[in-house]
Amino acid sequence: MRLAGEHDISTRHGVHLAFQRVRENPRVIVDLTGLSYVDSTAIHELYRAESRALALAGKLVIVARNQRMIRLLSIAGLTARTQIVDSLAAATALMGES
């Protein structure tokens, strides 16, 4: 799935619905390369998706290139169990390793 633009409390419902569509998929790639802003509501949805994927014996891989975004995800604790890569090809390769 791909998140682009700005996501904050005003787009919370749309982000939640996007994650609901992949809820039962244990292997999820989230592309954040087109994301310019994110607040805690979207990060919370990422955390929930990560937890759900792990509960289904799967994994979540995040594609991000922006160092500020990567730092924010790290501060939020998403890098402890979730790998962040810089390309969709790298994310796809990681999914193939499982």
C-alpha positions in Angstrom: 0.0 0.0 0.0 1.1 3.6 -0.6 0.7 6.7 1.5 1.4 10.0 -0.2 1.0 13.7 0.6 0.2 14.8 4.1 -1.5 12.6 6.7 -2.7 14.0 9.9 -5.9 13.8 12.0 -7.9 15.2 9.2 -7.1 12.2 7.0 -7.2 9.7 9.8 -10.3 7.9 8.5 -8.9 7.4 5.0 -5.7 6.0 6.4 -7.6 3.7 8.7 -9.7 2.4 5.8 -6.6 1.9 3.7 -5.0 -0.3 6.4 -8.3 -2.1 7.0 -8.1 -3.3 3.4 -4.9 -5.2 4.1 -5.8 -6.2 7.6 -5.9 -9.9 6.9 -2.8 -9.9 4.8 0.2 -11.1 6.9 2.7 -9.6 4.5 2.4 -5.9 3.9 4.6 -3.4 2.2 3.9 0.2 3.0 5.4 2.8 0.6 6.0 6.1 2.3 8.2 7.6 -0.4 5.5 10.0 -1.5 4.7 11.1 2.0 5.6 14.7 2.9 4.0 14.9 6.4 2.7 12.4 9.0 1.4 12.9 12.5 0.8 10.4 15.3 -2.5 9.2 14.0 -0.9 7.8 10.8 2.0 6.4 12.8 -0.5 4.7 15.1 -2.0 3.0 12.1 1.4 1.8 11.0 2.1 0.4 14.4 -1.3 -1.4 14.4 -0.5 -2.9 10.9 2.8 -4.0 12.2 1.3 -5.7 15.2 -1.4 -7.4 13.1 1.1 -8.7 10.5 3.3 -10.1 13.3 0.3 -11.7 15.0 -0.5 -13.4 11.7 3.2 -14.7 11.5 3.9 -12.3 8.7 5.8 -9.0 8.5 5.5 -5.4 7.6 8.2 -3.7 5.5 8.3 0.1 5.1 9.7 1.8 2.1 11.1 5.3 3.0 13.9 7.5 1.8 13.4 10.7 3.7 15.8 10.6 6.7 13.4 12.7 8.8 10.7 10.2 8.2 13.0 7.3 9.1 14.1 9.1 12.3 10.4 9.7 13.2 9.6 6.1 12.7 12.6 5.1 14.8 11.5 7.4 17.6 8.0 5.9 17.4 9.5 2.4 17.9 8.6 1.1 14.5 12.2 0.2 13.5 12.6 -2.3 16.4 10.7 -5.1 14.5 10.0 -3.6 11.1 12.6 -3.2 8.4 12.8 0.1 6.5 14.3 0.0 3.0 14.7 2.6 0.3 13.0 0.9 -2.6 10.0 -1.2 -3.5 12.4 -3.8 -5.1 14.2 -4.1 -1.8 10.9 -4.5 0.1 9.7 -7.2 -2.3 13.0 -9.0 -2.0 12.7 -9.0 1.8 9.2 -10.5 1.5 10.6 -13.2 -0.7 13.0 -14.2 2.0 10.3 -15.4 4.4 
